[in-house]
Amino acid sequence: MKRGGRFPDDQAEVVFSDVFVEQLEDLPDRQRLEVLGAAVALCADPGGKHPLRAPLAGWNTLEVLGGHHRIVYKASVEDGSGLVEVLCMGRRSDEEVYDMARGLVGSGCIPAEEATALWESLALLDVMAAAVGLEGWDFRPPPAPEGMRRAAVAAGVMTAEEAALLSTDELQVALEAGWDEVGNADPERALEAALARARDSGDFVARFILARRDEARCSAVMPRAQRRCIRRRDHPGPHRAT
């Protein structure tokens, strides 16, 4: 993609090669967040520094870490959806990063089975989405089984509408924690337990998250994941499959 080019709605699926994920693991926390933030920002500005010549034609570079390092990536549009494939990172000096990139491209670069989605990478690296400028709670997970939802409603720990917006794991936690000291159903405890990973806690935040999940979904097809995006419609930046 040329400088000044844009993705549809400034959205894209972002995937990393295994090599790049390993490189991120070796960075100090502050630098890791900086590099991840730069990769996320490619959704809004995919033009990068400059396109590369053969044998790296089609790939581009992005300056990171004070300009001393480069990310090699490819930005494209497939079937109407943006795609960012991040290959590797390295020092600009002595052509280190380009030598590495040429070797990876020659070996097949990012086969679909070896591509790691941005959101999976955040979990692997123990990085909160908010730390790299992403909203962590605008997606809707697959709902829990119907029988499990009915059990939660029958027990009085939440409404049917709330249960439909929770994943299996979240609903299981809600059923375990949604009781007061004498054994009565406590819907507030149930919601707080189910959404304990939210940036804040409390009834207001829990209900705000559920309200966001009930908004219309993006549903763009993700080229590498071959699944539809589960974030809210008009979300900023990277698509999300899980």
C-alpha positions in Angstrom: 0.0 0.0 0.0 1.3 3.4 -1.0 1.9 6.3 1.4 -1.4 8.1 2.0 -3.4 5.0 1.3 -6.1 4.0 3.7 -8.0 0.8 4.7 -11.8 0.7 4.5 -13.1 2.5 7.6 -9.4 2.5 9.0 -9.9 -1.1 10.1 -7.7 -4.2 9.5 -6.9 -7.7 10.6 -3.5 -7.6 12.2 -1.3 -10.7 12.3 2.3 -11.3 13.5 4.8 -13.9 12.4 6.1 -16.2 15.1 9.5 -14.5 14.8 8.0 -11.1 15.5 6.2 -12.4 18.6 9.4 -13.9 19.9 11.1 -10.6 19.3 8.5 -8.8 21.3 9.0 -11.2 24.2 12.6 -10.2 24.4 11.9 -6.5 24.7 11.5 -4.6 28.0 7.9 -3.8 28.9 8.1 -0.1 27.8 9.5 -0.9 24.4 7.1 -3.8 23.9 4.2 -1.4 24.4 5.7 1.1 22.1 6.1 -1.4 19.3 2.7 -2.9 19.7 1.2 0.6 19.7 3.0 1.3 16.4 1.6 -1.9 14.9 -2.0 -1.0 16.0 -1.6 2.5 14.5 -1.0 0.9 11.1 -4.7 0.4 10.8 -5.2 4.2 10.5 -2.0 4.9 8.6 -0.7 1.9 6.7 1.6 3.8 4.4 4.7 3.3 6.6 8.2 4.6 5.9 9.0 3.4 2.4 8.1 0.4 0.3 10.9 -2.1 -0.3 12.4 -3.4 -3.5 12.7 -7.0 -4.8 13.0 -9.6 -3.3 10.9 -7.7 -0.7 8.6 -6.0 -3.1 5.2 -5.6 -1.6 6.6 -5.2 1.9 7.1 -1.9 3.8 8.9 -0.6 6.8 7.9 1.4 9.9 10.3 3.2 12.3 10.1 2.3 16.0 12.2 2.7 19.1 13.5 6.1 18.4 14.1 5.4 14.7 16.8 2.9 15.5 14.7 -0.1 14.6 12.4 -1.0 11.7 9.3 -3.2 11.5 8.9 -5.0 8.1 5.2 -5.5 7.3 2.8 -5.8 4.4 -0.5 -3.8 4.2 -3.1 -5.0 1.7 -6.9 -5.2 1.1 -8.4 -8.6 0.5 -12.0 -9.1 -0.3 -12.8 -5.6 1.0 -11.0 -6.0 4.3 -7.8 -4.5 5.4 -4.9 -6.8 6.4 -1.6 -6.0 8.1 1.0 -8.8 8.2 4.0 -8.0 10.4 7.0 -10.0 9.5 9.9 -9.0 11.8 11.8 -6.2 13.5 15.5 -5.4 13.7 18.1 -2.7 13.6 18.4 -0.5 10.5 22.2 -0.5 10.8 24.2 -2.9 8.7 21.0 -4.0 6.9 20.2 -6.3 9.8 16.4 -6.1 9.5 16.4 -6.4 5.7 18.6 -9.5 5.8 16.3 -11.1 8.3 13.2 -10.2 6.2 14.7 -11.6 3.1 15.4 -14.9 4.8 11.9 -15.1 6.2 10.3 -14.2 2.9 12.4 -16.9 1.2 11.2 -19.5 3.8 7.5 -18.6 3.2 7.1 -15.7 5.6 3.7 -15.9 7.3 1.8 -19.1 6.4 -1.8 -18.9 7.7 -1.1 -21.6 10.3 1.9 -19.7 11.7 0.2 -16.3 11.9 -0.6 -15.1 15.4 -3.5 -12.6 15.7 -2.9 -9.3 17.5 -5.4 -10.2 20.2 -3.8 -13.6 20.8 -0.4 -11.9 21.0 -1.6 -9.5 23.7 -2.6 -12.5 25.8 0.7 -14.3 25.1 2.6 -11.2 26.1 0.4 -10.4 29.1 -0.4 -7.0 27.8 -3.7 -5.2 28.5 -5.5 -4.0 25.3 -5.9 -0.5 26.9 -2.1 -0.2 27.2 -1.7 -0.1 23.4 -4.7 2.1 22.8 -7.3 -0.5 22.2 -10.8 -0.8 23.8 -10.8 -4.2 25.4 -14.5 -4.6 25.9 -16.2 -3.7 22.7 -16.5 -7.3 21.4 -19.2 -9.9 21.9 -18.0 -13.4 22.8 -19.9 -16.5 21.7 -22.8 -17.0 24.1 -22.9 -19.7 26.8 -25.0 -22.8 26.1 -28.8 -22.2 26.4 -29.2 -24.6 29.3 -26.5 -22.8 31.3 -28.1 -19.4 30.6 -31.5 -20.7 31.7 -30.0 -22.1 34.9 -28.5 -18.7 35.7 -31.8 -16.9 35.1 -33.8 -19.6 37.1 -31.3 -19.2 40.0 -32.0 -15.4 40.0 -28.4 -14.3 39.6 -29.1 -12.4 36.4 -31.6 -11.6 33.7 -32.0 -13.5 30.4 -30.7 -10.5 28.5 -27.5 -10.3 30.6 -26.9 -14.0 30.5 -27.1 -13.9 26.6 -24.2 -11.5 26.5 -21.8 -13.6 28.6 -19.4 -16.2 27.5 -19.4 -19.7 29.0 -16.4 -18.9 31.3 -18.0 -15.7 32.4 -21.3 -17.2 33.2 -19.7 -20.1 35.1 -17.9 -17.6 37.3 -21.1 -15.7 37.8 -22.9 -18.8 38.9 -20.2 -19.6 41.4 -19.9 -16.2 42.9 -23.4 -14.8 42.6 -24.5 -15.5 46.2 -24.5 -13.6 49.4 -23.3 -14.9 52.8 -26.6 -16.7 53.6 -27.0 -18.3 50.1 -29.4 -15.9 48.5 -28.8 -14.9 44.8 -26.8 -11.7 44.5 -27.0 -10.4 40.8 -24.5 -7.6 41.5 -21.8 -10.0 42.8 -22.5 -12.3 39.8 -21.9 -9.5 37.3 -18.8 -8.2 39.1 -17.3 -11.7 39.1 -18.1 -12.3 35.5 -16.4 -9.1 34.4 -13.6 -9.1 36.9 -11.0 -8.5 34.1 -12.6 -5.1 33.2 -10.3 -2.1 33.8 -12.5 -1.0 36.7 -15.1 -2.8 38.8 -18.6 -2.2 40.0 -22.1 -2.3 38.8 -22.0 0.7 36.5 -19.0 -0.6 34.6 -20.4 -4.1 34.3 -23.7 -2.8 32.9 -21.8 -0.4 30.5 -19.8 -3.3 29.1 -22.9 -5.4 28.6 -24.6 -2.5 26.9 -21.6 -2.1 24.5 -21.8 -5.8 23.7 -25.5 -5.4 22.7 -24.6 -3.0 20.0 -24.5 -4.0 16.3 -21.4 -6.0 15.3 -18.8 -5.1 12.7 -19.0 -8.6 11.0 -16.2 -7.8 8.4 -14.6 -11.0 7.1 -11.0 -11.3 8.3 -8.8 -12.6 5.5 -6.4 -14.7 7.6 -8.7 -15.9 10.4 -11.6 -16.6 7.9 -14.0 -15.5 10.5 -16.1 -12.4 10.9 -15.1 -9.6 13.3 -16.9 -9.6 16.6 -16.1 -6.1 17.7 -18.8 -3.4 17.6 -19.7 -1.7 14.3 -17.5 1.3 13.4 -14.8 0.2 16.0 -11.4 1.8 15.6 -8.4 -0.2 14.4 -7.9 -3.9 14.4 -10.6 -6.5 13.7 -11.1 -9.3 16.2 -12.1 -12.9 15.6 -12.2 -14.3 19.2 
